[in-house]
Every structure is written in structure tokens, then in C-alpha cells.
């Protein structure tokens, strides 16, 4: 449907998520909705109870004739017409007339999609929890591992790799909270009939909708949402947020794995070059970046689909069909890469410290300026340190030594020289991030 080469699925997709978007699973979910609808309508007294067993048998034995239904899509623009024909043929005389009673195609397709999304989101959350747990472990393990903080691509101040990982962790924990908030809005039945009035069911339509929700263990909305696509757009936003946060991890790792930096390396023995034996390309990191960028562009389609004209709109609805499965599969692929990446990440603490040391103390410029405020105003201290930084860049040695030679301030120069003494609240921030993630 999307012309995405199957050869690339192992790189960008997730098999368990992709399975939910196969033709067979989509049709089985729609058939399950038809069976639940018959049970609900019989409970409310809309159809005779004796029709239900035949319909349920047809649903249980349902094996979709995908080719036939696909041919029906070409002529009807939707798969439900041919699906209902197949179910009616299997439902025997007592059940056939009551298959799909009072429903419309969109009721069955939307509710079937919600059933599949319930399984998709359960899987995505399970993997997200694994990523969060690994980030917690890394943040704790490396709370004392010094690394240069970099702002706008330049070395800025000392920090710890543990705090960097805590920065990866906290949005992922928030995404889990967002998912819990999203589910009640998304996990609801769609049931409105031909134009959203349930007119074919008289005054019993709302009761059928409630019963249908109970049968499927979904919520019952205040009314049909045929043209109200905000929950699906919100889901698209969540998928894009997750992959965006994972893409940030990928970008950080890819930059820190550059040969000239060498502070991280992807593990697992992957990423070999076809011609350069020394290379280990950052395969997972690059995939995380690519997926984040792709989902951010696909999200625009989900917002375009909010322009759902009048009571129902085929064009906007079809745009969702083309977009949401891609976003879900990509998110599954990103989470899978994140598990692999973080689970085998090679953290090179010695190289991190070495890169700090090669700066000759320039990362301590802010620390030095504030230390000098014990004996002079901050503006004078900053001017002195700025001049000393120029001298360091010219090759005059370590910043602390240059400053000690240029002023007679009585401060603890040895303590100032150690970047581990200028980490501020890094440790408590790591603790707070881990605690928040474990509560999420």
C-alpha cells in the first residue's frame, strides 16, 4: 500500500506491530466487531436472539477471502461490503439478514482499528518500559562518569554521562503518562449508523452502542465520532513524540561515536562496512534519527485528516489509512532499536575524561569566574577569565595555572582544577529522574 520495500522492514519496522496491520488481522477485527454488534443488538432486543449463534459461528470460522474482498474495495472503495457478504454467506438463513444490522462501514472499520490499536499500544508500552528501565540503569551506573556538556556543538561545562542519560529518560517517562491519559479517549467504540443518528435503530441506538462497548471492553463515547478525528490525531502526536525522543538519543549517540570524539560506540558487532574493515557504523542511531524525522512529517497527514468534511468524509478517512499504520510500525521499529542500542552501548569513560582534559581547563571557565567572586566583582572576574582563556587557546597551558599566575587571589586552586567539583545538582537530578520514571 505504501510502496515501502519489505527488504527494509527489519530496519524500520516491528514485526508484532506490522502483524496488526495485515489484511487478515484487519478483516478479523472487523468480523469480531460484527459478531459483538449482533450480541449487543440481541441483548437490547433489536434483532432476534436466535440469530446470534449463527452469526457467531460465521465469525469464529471466518477466514477472509482477501482477494475477493480486495476486488470489492476496488469497486466500493471500502472492504466492509464484501466482508459482510462473506459473513452473511456463512451465517445461515437464521443469521444472515441480521449481520451488520443498522451499522455503517465506518462503524465497523473504526472500531476494528481501535481493537487492533489496543494490542499495538500494549506492545509499544511494554517495549517502552524496557527502554525506560535501561535508561534508569545507565543513569545510575554512570552518575560519576565525567563527560563534557556540549551546547550548540561546543564544549561548555563538565557534566556526567548519567545526567545525560537522565535527560533521555525523563521525556520517555512522560510519554508513558501521556499514553495512560490518551487511552480513555482512543479506546472507544464507533457506532453511528449511516449519518451519525442511528436512525435505523429508532430510540434504541444509544443502548446498542453501550452494549457494543461492553461486549468489546471499550469505552462508550457520548456519540459517534465519524468526523471527529482528534483522538487518532492525538495518537499520531504521541507516536511522533516517542520517536522524536528516541531520535534525540540516536543523534546524541551518533555524534559522540564520531571517530574524533569516540566517547560512545554501538555494541553488538553491527554496522560493518562493505569495504572499510575499521568501521562500525551507528546503525541503530541512524535508524532512530530517520524514523523520528519520518514520523514528524507523517504527523502532518494526521492533522490534515482532522479536516473531515460534514458528517463523514472519504478523502480525510483514507489519508488516515495510509498514515497511521506507517507511524505505528515506525514507532515499533524505533523502540526495538532503542532496546538494542541501550542494551549494548559501549560507554568509553576514559575517552570522555580525556576529551575534558584536552581542553586545558576551558570547561572550567565559568567555575573559575564564580570562584574569583570571593575576591572581586563578577564582571571583573569574567574579564580576567576571558583573557586567560585566550592565553590557553594560544598554548599557554591550563586555565587554572594561567589564572593563578595572573592574580593573587587566595582560593583553592587545586579543587578548582578538578571538574568533578563543578557538577552542581547533577546527582540529585539523576535521582529525581529515576524516581519519576519508576513512578510513571
PyMOL commands that set and color helices and strands:
alter all, ss='L'
color gray80, all
select helices_A, chain A and resi 6-12+15-20+23-44+49-60+66-76+80-90+92-96+105-141+161-186+199-216+230-256+283-304+314-343+349-357+362-372+378-393+399-406+413-417+419-421+426-439
alter helices_A, ss='H'
color red, helices_A
select strands_A, chain A and resi 146-151+154-160+264-265+346-347
alter strands_A, ss='S'
color yellow, strands_A
deselect
rebuild
show_as cartoon
